[in-house]
């Protein structure tokens, strides 16, 4: 690489980093303001909402989606899509029930296997979409259909087996006898642990390379970033976290062949609501996770208002269109 090219690439990264930082601050502030307003509105409708029990129950419900949104963030910010995460959740629950079949001694080995399955699906998605140059939207849509068909073929539409109590306790139970809050759910602890790890990863070298790749992969290559490896790693993270979300959902949602249906769109909606720009390069992982909390709060508000759950898909569609339109308008204004 020539000195002039290297200098241009560094200048590009510096300017792009400043733009991303300002955009991230705006997005993060906006989504937390919306979340706070929704929390207050819910508390008006349900005065007990901010009590430790109900609020922790809300966080427990939100944890799988927050973890999914964190995984989807890495793929979206790299310029890709991952539509397979909902099917990975379903596979996780169905396979766990079939292999454990109520035997507690099998729970931990199966958990390790499930995480490896999620990582393997992510690795396949990343390899096909980067090395073979198949658009990630098509690759992961195909994987969604493959996994959905495999689950139906294996179960005949009715999952067999049962989850052991120690497996379900991860999503259902927690640390007992905690002062003030009585019980601290494992799912909430995992949510904050994954959130902290995601923030650390974004601020590390890998995160900077990922943002540069999503913003302009050609400039990233000129800067020495191994773009394909960075994008494949993003899919592996997404697949692994989808399996973890499935483990949590198995704890309190039970065994169902539809447990993960539509979650891929929930995760993308949460990220977009948090200000992540579709196409890559811009967005905050903190805001993406806050978007998941906001989406769950919105569904809670709809339930308290007595509005049909069938409108949730409509609400998500409106959110996606409005958020993408606003992001595009803001980018045009910045330019």
C-alpha positions in Angstrom: 0.0 0.0 0.0 1.4 3.4 -0.9 1.9 6.2 1.7 -0.7 8.3 -0.1 -3.3 5.5 -0.1 -2.6 4.7 3.6 -3.0 8.4 4.6 -6.3 8.6 2.7 -7.6 5.5 4.4 -6.6 6.8 7.8 -8.3 10.1 7.1 -11.4 8.3 6.0 -11.5 6.2 9.2 -11.0 9.3 11.3 -13.9 11.2 9.7 -16.1 8.2 9.6 -15.4 7.5 13.3 -16.4 11.0 14.2 -19.7 10.7 12.3 -20.4 7.4 13.8 -19.7 8.7 17.3 -22.1 11.6 17.0 -24.8 9.4 15.4 -24.4 6.9 18.2 -24.9 9.5 20.9 -28.0 10.9 19.2 -29.5 7.4 18.7 -28.7 6.2 22.2 -30.2 9.3 23.8 -33.4 9.1 21.8 -34.1 5.4 22.4 -33.5 5.8 26.2 -35.9 8.7 26.3 -38.6 6.7 24.5 -37.9 3.8 26.8 -38.3 6.0 29.9 -41.6 7.5 28.6 -43.0 4.0 28.0 -41.9 2.9 31.5 -43.6 5.9 33.0 -46.8 5.3 31.0 -46.8 1.6 32.0 -46.4 2.6 35.6 -49.4 4.9 35.3 -51.5 2.0 34.0 -49.9 -0.5 36.5 -48.7 1.3 39.6 -46.8 -1.9 40.7 -44.6 -2.0 37.6 -41.5 -0.4 39.2 -41.7 -2.7 42.2 -38.8 -5.3 42.2 -40.9 -8.3 41.4 -42.9 -7.0 38.4 -39.9 -5.0 37.0 -37.6 -8.0 37.2 -40.3 -10.1 35.5 -40.3 -7.6 32.7 -36.5 -7.8 32.4 -36.7 -11.6 32.5 -39.2 -11.5 29.6 -37.0 -9.1 27.7 -33.7 -10.9 28.2 -33.9 -13.3 25.2 -34.8 -10.5 22.8 -32.1 -8.3 24.2 -29.5 -11.0 23.6 -30.9 -11.7 20.1 -30.7 -7.9 19.4 -27.0 -7.8 20.6 -26.2 -10.7 18.2 -28.1 -9.2 15.3 -26.3 -5.9 15.8 -23.0 -7.4 14.9 -24.3 -8.7 11.6 -26.3 -5.5 10.7 -23.4 -3.2 11.5 -21.2 -5.2 9.2 -23.7 -4.6 6.3 -25.5 -7.9 6.4 -28.7 -9.5 7.6 -29.4 -12.6 9.7 -32.9 -14.0 9.3 -32.0 -17.4 10.7 -31.9 -16.5 14.4 -35.6 -17.3 15.1 -35.1 -20.8 13.6 -32.0 -21.3 15.6 -34.0 -20.6 18.7 -36.6 -23.2 17.7 -33.9 -25.8 16.9 -32.3 -25.1 20.3 -35.5 -25.8 22.2 -36.6 -28.8 20.2 -33.2 -30.5 20.2 -32.7 -29.8 23.9 -36.0 -31.5 24.7 -35.3 -34.5 22.5 -31.7 -35.1 23.8 -32.3 -34.3 27.5 -35.7 -36.0 27.7 -36.0 -35.1 31.4 -32.6 -36.4 32.4 -30.8 -33.7 34.5 -27.4 -35.3 33.9 -27.6 -34.5 30.2 -28.4 -30.8 30.6 -25.0 -29.2 30.6 -23.4 -31.4 27.8 -26.5 -30.6 25.7 -26.2 -26.8 26.5 -22.6 -26.9 25.2 -23.8 -28.8 22.1 -26.6 -26.2 21.4 -24.1 -23.3 21.6 -21.9 -25.1 19.2 -24.8 -25.7 16.8 -25.6 -22.0 16.9 -22.0 -21.1 16.2 -21.9 -23.7 13.4 -25.0 -22.2 11.7 -23.5 -18.8 12.0 -20.2 -20.0 10.5 -22.1 -21.5 7.6 -24.1 -18.3 7.0 -20.9 -16.2 7.2 -19.0 -18.5 4.9 -21.7 -18.6 2.2 -22.4 -14.9 2.3 -18.7 -13.7 2.3 -16.6 -16.4 0.6 -19.3 -17.5 -1.9 -20.7 -14.0 -2.2 -24.3 -15.0 -1.8 -26.2 -12.0 -0.3 -26.7 -12.5 3.4 -30.4 -11.8 3.1 -30.8 -14.8 0.7 -28.4 -17.0 2.6 -30.0 -16.6 6.0 -33.5 -16.7 4.5 -32.6 -20.1 3.0 -31.1 -21.2 6.4 -34.4 -20.2 8.1 -36.3 -22.4 5.7 -33.8 -25.3 6.1 -34.0 -25.3 9.9 -37.7 -24.8 9.9 -38.2 -27.8 7.6 -35.7 -29.9 9.6 -37.6 -29.2 12.8 -40.9 -30.2 11.2 -39.4 -33.4 9.7 -37.8 -34.4 12.9 -40.9 -33.7 15.1 -43.8 -34.1 12.8 -45.0 -30.7 14.1 -45.1 -32.0 17.7 -41.8 -31.9 19.6 -40.9 -34.9 21.6 -39.0 -35.3 24.9 -38.9 -32.9 27.9 -36.6 -30.3 29.4 -35.1 -31.1 32.7 -35.6 -28.9 35.7 -32.0 -27.8 35.9 -32.1 -26.8 32.2 -35.3 -24.8 32.7 -34.0 -23.1 35.8 -31.6 -21.0 33.7 -34.5 -19.1 32.1 -37.0 -19.5 35.0 -35.0 -19.4 38.3 -32.3 -17.2 39.8 -30.3 -16.4 42.9 -32.7 -16.6 45.9 -32.8 -14.6 49.1 -31.3 -11.4 47.6 -32.1 -8.4 49.8 -34.9 -6.2 48.6 -35.5 -8.0 45.3 -35.9 -11.6 46.8 -34.6 -13.3 43.7 -32.2 -12.2 41.0 -33.0 -14.1 37.8 -30.2 -15.9 35.9 -31.6 -14.6 32.6 -31.2 -11.0 33.8 -27.6 -11.7 34.9 -26.9 -13.3 31.5 -28.5 -10.3 29.8 -26.2 -7.8 31.5 -23.2 -10.1 31.1 -23.8 -10.4 27.3 -24.4 -6.7 27.2 -21.1 -5.9 28.9 -19.2 -8.3 26.7 -20.8 -6.8 23.5 -19.9 -3.3 24.6 -16.3 -4.4 25.3 -16.1 -6.2 21.9 -17.4 -3.2 20.0 -14.8 -0.9 21.7 -12.0 -3.4 21.0 -10.1 -3.7 17.7 -12.6 -6.1 16.3 -15.5 -3.6 16.9 -13.6 -0.8 15.1 -12.8 -3.2 12.2 -16.5 -4.2 12.0 -17.7 -0.7 11.9 -15.2 0.2 9.2 -16.2 -2.9 7.2 -19.9 -1.9 7.3 -19.2 1.7 6.5 -17.0 1.0 3.5 -15.5 -2.4 3.0 -13.1 -1.2 0.3 -11.6 1.4 2.5 -11.4 -1.2 5.3 -9.5 -3.6 3.0 -7.1 -0.8 2.1 -6.6 -0.3 5.8 -5.6 -3.9 6.3 -8.8 -5.2 7.7 -9.6 -8.8 6.9 -13.2 -8.1 5.9 -14.3 -11.6 5.2 -13.0 -12.9 8.6 -14.6 -10.0 10.4 -18.0 -10.6 8.8 -17.9 -14.4 9.4 -17.1 -13.7 13.1 -20.2 -11.5 13.3 -22.4 -14.3 12.0 -20.9 -16.7 14.5 -21.6 -14.3 17.3 -25.2 -13.9 16.1 -25.8 -17.7 15.8 -24.2 -18.4 19.3 -26.3 -15.7 21.0 -29.4 -17.0 19.2 -28.8 -20.4 20.8 -28.3 -18.8 24.2 -31.6 -17.0 23.7 -33.3 -20.3 22.9 -31.9 -21.8 26.1 -33.5 -19.0 28.1 -36.8 -19.2 26.2 -36.9 -23.0 26.8 -36.9 -22.2 30.5 -40.1 -20.2 30.7 -41.8 -20.7 27.4 -41.7 -24.5 27.3 -41.2 -26.8 24.3 -42.8 -25.7 21.0 -42.0 -25.9 17.3 -43.1 -22.3 17.0 -41.1 -20.8 19.9 -38.7 -18.9 17.7 -41.2 -17.9 15.0 -40.8 -14.2 14.1 -38.0 -13.5 16.5 -35.7 -12.7 13.7 -37.9 -9.7 12.8 -38.2 -8.8 16.5 -34.4 -8.6 16.7 -34.1 -6.5 13.6 -36.9 -4.2 14.7 -35.1 -3.7 18.1 -31.9 -2.8 16.4 -33.5 -0.4 13.9 -35.5 1.1 16.8 -32.2 1.6 18.5 -30.8 3.6 15.6 -28.8 0.9 13.8 -28.6 1.8 10.2 -29.5 -1.0 7.8 -26.6 -1.3 5.4 -24.0 -1.2 8.1 -21.4 1.1 9.6 -23.5 3.1 12.0 -25.2 2.3 15.3 -24.6 1.5 19.0 -24.9 -1.9 20.5 -26.2 -0.3 23.8 -28.9 1.4 21.8 -29.8 -1.8 20.0 -30.2 -3.6 23.3 -32.3 -0.6 24.6 -34.4 -1.0 21.5 -35.2 -4.6 22.6 -36.2 -3.3 26.0 -38.3 -0.6 24.3 -40.0 -3.1 22.0 -40.9 -5.4 25.0 -42.2 -2.3 26.9 -44.3 -1.4 23.9 -45.9 -4.9 23.8 -46.5 -4.6 27.5 -48.2 -1.3 27.0 -50.4 -2.7 24.2 -51.5 -5.5 26.5 -52.4 -3.1 29.3 -54.4 -1.0 26.8 -56.3 -4.2 25.8 -55.1 -3.9 22.2 -55.0 -7.2 20.3 -51.6 -8.9 20.1 -52.3 -9.4 16.4 -51.3 -5.7 16.0 -47.7 -6.4 17.2 -46.6 -7.3 13.6 -48.2 -4.1 12.3 -46.5 -2.0 15.0 -43.1 -3.6 14.1 -43.6 -2.9 10.4 -44.4 0.7 11.1 -41.4 1.0 13.4 -39.0 -0.4 10.8 -40.3 1.9 8.0 -40.3 5.0 10.1 -36.9 4.3 11.7 -35.2 3.6 8.4 -36.8 6.7 6.8 -35.7 8.9 9.6 -32.2 7.5 9.5 -32.0 8.1 5.7 -33.3 11.7 6.2 -30.7 12.3 9.0 -27.9 11.0 6.8 -28.9 13.2 3.9 -29.0 16.2 6.3 -25.5 15.3 7.6 -24.1 15.2 4.1 
